[in-house]
Amino acid sequence: MIIARVSPSSLRFSIARESSINNSKDKEFLFSGRAERILGLKSSEVIGRPLHSIFPDVKLNEENGDFIPKINQLWKYRNKLVVFSSVPIRADGRYFGQVTVLQDNETIRNAEEKIRRDQHHKRFLAQYTFKDIAGSSALISNAMEKAKIFAKSDSAVLILGETGTGKELFAQSIHTFSRRRSQPFVSINCGALPESLLDSELFGYDKGSFTGARSEGKIGLFEMAHKGTIFLDEVGEILPSVQVRLLRVIQEKEVMRVGGTV
């Protein structure tokens, strides 16, 4: 965020979080310490230089000598990707200089990844508890008591039952009764996903793993369920080759993405 107070004789800026380069028409710079860290330049290296000599993509408007605004531009400098926004500073109809805000591209990607995780966590919430399980027979009561014991452990739980008997209801109840209740509950119907997608959906994949893969890779459902619970419905429908990888995840408590090396 940039808050600016502009007068014809001076420019004062309050800058938070992002870095900035403030440039006036006579080439005097204010070059923040964060900008130095992102660009790997010292302020002494840029003082007195016109802005467009550092940022070639910031073009001058030839008609009035004014800068053309550039917003959220991706720029490569010394093999490092930087996102920058440059806007002119005007007051009383006069042009006084330029403000350029820099953000490290890797920092932005990490923030986006966190936001994406948070969004998934909000979606992946268990809705049911043991109170939602209807039935008062000895068998139901006994099953719920055992499930409450299982909820106190971090072990994998196998729930057996015919279709429509409430396996996911029990799975959600175990989750909400456990200390992981505030973490994601991720449910996947293994029998509903095409075989070609199941592996990448469960484990995710690294960038460039296969043709058509996202350039940034993809987080798998196991990673989405980190610190929470993943419920694999119709797990018996999984191919033997995937079951081998699934067994490794359960035993080692580690996930390797498709195309991953570590």
C-alpha positions as CSV (number, residue, x, y, z in Angstrom):
1,M,0.0,0.0,0.0
2,I,1.2,3.5,-0.8
3,I,-0.2,6.6,0.9
4,A,1.0,9.8,-0.8
5,R,0.8,13.5,0.2
6,V,1.8,15.7,-2.7
7,S,2.6,19.4,-2.8
8,P,4.3,21.3,-5.7
9,S,7.5,21.7,-3.6
10,S,7.8,18.3,-2.0
11,L,6.7,14.7,-2.1
12,R,6.3,12.6,1.0
13,F,5.4,8.9,1.1
14,S,4.4,6.4,3.7
15,I,5.2,2.9,2.3
16,A,4.2,-0.4,3.9
17,R,5.1,-4.0,3.0
18,E,6.1,-3.4,-0.7
19,S,9.3,-1.8,-1.9
20,S,9.4,1.4,-3.9
21,I,11.4,3.6,-6.1
22,N,10.3,7.2,-6.2
23,N,11.7,9.2,-9.2
24,S,11.3,12.9,-9.9
25,K,11.8,14.6,-13.2
26,D,15.3,15.7,-12.4
27,K,16.3,12.1,-11.7
28,E,16.6,12.3,-7.9
29,F,15.6,9.0,-6.3
30,L,14.2,7.7,-3.1
31,F,15.2,4.0,-3.2
32,S,13.9,1.9,-0.3
33,G,15.9,-0.8,1.5
34,R,13.4,-3.4,0.4
35,A,13.9,-2.4,-3.2
36,E,17.7,-2.9,-2.7
37,R,17.1,-6.4,-1.4
38,I,14.7,-7.4,-4.2
39,L,16.8,-6.0,-7.1
40,G,20.2,-6.6,-5.5
41,L,21.2,-3.0,-6.2
42,K,22.5,-0.4,-3.9
43,S,20.9,3.1,-3.8
44,S,24.2,4.5,-4.9
45,E,23.9,2.5,-8.2
46,V,20.6,4.1,-9.1
47,I,20.7,7.6,-7.8
48,G,20.7,10.0,-10.7
49,R,19.6,7.5,-13.3
50,P,16.4,7.9,-15.2
51,L,13.8,5.3,-14.2
52,H,13.5,3.8,-17.7
53,S,17.2,3.0,-17.6
54,I,16.4,0.5,-14.8
55,F,13.0,-0.5,-16.1
56,P,13.1,-0.7,-19.9
57,D,9.4,-1.6,-20.0
58,V,8.4,1.7,-18.6
59,K,8.1,3.8,-21.7
60,L,7.9,7.6,-22.0
61,N,4.9,9.2,-23.7
62,E,6.6,11.2,-26.4
63,E,3.9,13.8,-26.7
64,N,4.2,15.3,-23.2
65,G,7.2,13.6,-21.6
66,D,4.9,11.8,-19.1
67,F,5.3,8.2,-18.0
68,I,2.7,5.7,-19.1
69,P,1.4,3.7,-16.1
70,K,2.2,0.1,-15.9
71,I,0.3,-2.1,-13.4
72,N,1.3,-5.6,-12.2
73,Q,3.9,-6.1,-14.9
74,L,6.2,-9.2,-14.8
75,W,9.8,-8.1,-15.4
76,K,13.0,-10.2,-15.4
77,Y,16.0,-8.5,-13.9
78,R,19.3,-10.4,-13.4
79,N,17.5,-13.7,-13.8
80,K,15.0,-12.8,-11.1
81,L,11.3,-12.3,-11.7
82,V,9.8,-9.2,-10.2
83,V,6.3,-7.8,-10.4
84,F,6.2,-4.1,-10.6
85,S,3.6,-1.3,-10.9
86,S,4.7,2.2,-12.0
87,V,2.4,5.2,-11.9
88,P,3.0,8.9,-12.5
89,I,2.7,11.5,-9.7
90,R,0.7,14.6,-10.6
91,A,-0.5,17.5,-8.6
92,D,-2.3,20.7,-9.7
93,G,-2.1,19.5,-13.3
94,R,1.7,19.2,-13.1
95,Y,3.8,16.0,-13.4
96,F,6.4,15.5,-10.6
97,G,7.7,12.1,-11.1
98,Q,7.1,8.4,-10.8
99,V,6.4,5.8,-8.1
100,T,7.4,2.2,-8.8
101,V,6.3,-0.5,-6.4
102,L,8.2,-3.8,-6.5
103,Q,7.2,-7.2,-5.3
104,D,9.2,-10.4,-5.4
105,N,7.5,-12.9,-7.7
106,E,8.3,-15.8,-5.5
107,T,6.8,-14.1,-2.5
108,I,3.6,-13.5,-4.4
109,R,3.4,-17.1,-5.5
110,N,3.9,-18.3,-1.9
111,A,1.1,-16.0,-0.8
112,E,-1.2,-17.2,-3.5
113,E,-0.4,-20.8,-2.5
114,K,-1.4,-20.0,1.1
115,I,-4.6,-18.3,0.0
116,R,-5.4,-21.4,-2.2
117,R,-4.8,-23.7,0.8
118,D,-7.0,-21.5,3.0
119,Q,-9.8,-21.5,0.4
120,H,-9.6,-25.3,0.2
121,H,-9.6,-25.6,4.0
122,K,-12.8,-23.5,4.2
123,R,-14.4,-25.8,1.7
124,F,-13.3,-29.0,3.3
125,L,-15.2,-29.0,6.5
126,A,-17.0,-31.9,8.2
127,Q,-20.7,-31.2,8.7
128,Y,-21.8,-34.1,10.9
129,T,-21.1,-35.3,14.5
130,F,-22.1,-38.5,16.4
131,K,-25.3,-36.7,17.4
132,D,-26.4,-36.8,13.7
133,I,-26.3,-40.6,13.6
134,A,-29.8,-41.9,14.0
135,G,-30.3,-45.2,15.8
136,S,-30.4,-46.6,19.4
137,S,-29.7,-50.3,18.9
138,A,-26.9,-52.0,20.7
139,L,-25.0,-52.4,17.5
140,I,-25.1,-48.7,16.6
141,S,-24.3,-47.7,20.1
142,N,-21.3,-50.1,20.2
143,A,-20.1,-48.8,16.8
144,M,-20.2,-45.2,18.0
145,E,-18.3,-46.0,21.2
146,K,-15.6,-47.7,19.2
147,A,-15.5,-44.8,16.7
148,K,-14.9,-42.3,19.5
149,I,-12.0,-44.4,20.7
150,F,-10.5,-44.4,17.1
151,A,-11.0,-40.6,17.0
152,K,-8.4,-40.2,19.8
153,S,-5.7,-41.9,17.7
154,D,-3.8,-40.9,14.5
155,S,-4.1,-44.4,13.0
156,A,-5.8,-45.1,9.7
157,V,-9.3,-46.4,10.2
158,L,-11.1,-48.8,7.8
159,I,-14.9,-48.5,7.8
160,L,-16.8,-51.4,6.3
161,G,-20.4,-51.3,5.2
162,E,-22.8,-51.6,2.3
163,T,-23.6,-48.6,0.1
164,G,-25.9,-46.2,1.8
165,T,-25.2,-47.3,5.4
166,G,-23.6,-44.0,6.4
167,K,-19.8,-44.7,6.2
168,E,-19.0,-41.0,5.5
169,L,-21.3,-40.0,8.3
170,F,-19.2,-42.1,10.7
171,A,-16.0,-40.7,9.1
172,Q,-17.1,-37.1,9.6
173,S,-18.1,-37.8,13.1
174,I,-14.8,-39.4,13.9
175,H,-13.1,-36.2,12.5
176,T,-15.3,-33.8,14.5
177,F,-14.7,-35.8,17.7
178,S,-10.9,-35.7,17.2
179,R,-8.4,-33.0,18.0
180,R,-8.2,-32.4,14.2
181,R,-11.7,-31.0,14.1
182,S,-10.5,-27.5,13.2
183,Q,-8.5,-28.9,10.3
184,P,-9.7,-30.0,6.8
185,F,-11.9,-33.0,6.2
186,V,-11.3,-34.1,2.6
187,S,-13.6,-36.6,1.0
188,I,-13.0,-38.3,-2.4
189,N,-15.1,-41.0,-4.1
190,C,-12.3,-43.2,-5.6
191,G,-14.8,-45.1,-7.7
192,A,-16.1,-41.9,-9.4
193,L,-12.7,-40.6,-10.7
194,P,-11.2,-41.8,-14.0
195,E,-8.2,-44.0,-13.5
196,S,-6.0,-41.5,-15.4
197,L,-6.8,-38.8,-12.9
198,L,-6.9,-40.6,-9.6
199,D,-3.1,-40.7,-9.1
200,S,-2.6,-36.9,-9.7
201,E,-5.8,-36.0,-7.7
202,L,-4.6,-38.0,-4.7
203,F,-0.9,-37.2,-4.7
204,G,-0.7,-34.0,-6.9
205,Y,2.1,-33.5,-9.3
206,D,5.2,-31.4,-9.9
207,K,5.5,-28.9,-12.7
208,G,6.2,-30.4,-16.1
209,S,5.3,-33.9,-14.9
210,F,3.3,-34.7,-18.0
211,T,1.8,-33.2,-21.1
212,G,-1.1,-30.9,-20.2
213,A,0.1,-30.5,-16.6
214,R,-0.2,-27.1,-15.0
215,S,3.1,-25.2,-15.3
216,E,3.1,-24.5,-11.5
217,G,2.2,-28.1,-10.6
218,K,-0.8,-29.1,-8.4
219,I,-1.4,-29.9,-4.8
220,G,-3.0,-33.3,-4.2
221,L,-5.8,-34.1,-1.8
222,F,-3.5,-35.7,0.7
223,E,-1.6,-32.4,1.0
224,M,-4.9,-30.5,1.2
225,A,-5.8,-32.8,4.2
226,H,-2.6,-32.1,6.0
227,K,-3.1,-32.1,9.8
228,G,-6.7,-33.1,9.1
229,T,-8.5,-36.2,7.8
230,I,-8.9,-37.7,4.3
231,F,-11.8,-40.0,3.6
232,L,-11.3,-42.4,0.7
233,D,-14.8,-43.6,-0.3
234,E,-14.9,-46.8,-2.3
235,V,-11.2,-47.4,-1.7
236,G,-11.6,-51.0,-3.0
237,E,-12.1,-49.5,-6.5
238,I,-8.5,-48.2,-6.6
239,L,-6.1,-49.8,-9.1
240,P,-3.5,-52.1,-7.5
241,S,-0.7,-49.8,-8.7
242,V,-2.3,-46.8,-6.9
243,Q,-2.9,-49.0,-3.8
244,V,0.8,-49.6,-3.6
245,R,1.5,-45.9,-3.4
246,L,-1.5,-45.5,-1.0
247,L,0.0,-48.1,1.3
248,R,3.3,-46.3,1.3
249,V,1.6,-43.0,2.3
250,I,-0.3,-44.8,5.2
251,Q,2.9,-46.6,6.4
252,E,5.5,-43.8,6.0
253,K,3.1,-40.8,6.5
254,E,4.8,-39.1,3.5
255,V,3.4,-38.1,0.1
256,M,5.4,-37.8,-3.1
257,R,3.8,-35.9,-6.0
258,V,3.7,-37.5,-9.4
259,G,7.0,-36.6,-11.1
260,G,8.5,-35.7,-7.7
261,T,12.0,-36.8,-6.7
262,V,11.9,-36.3,-3.0
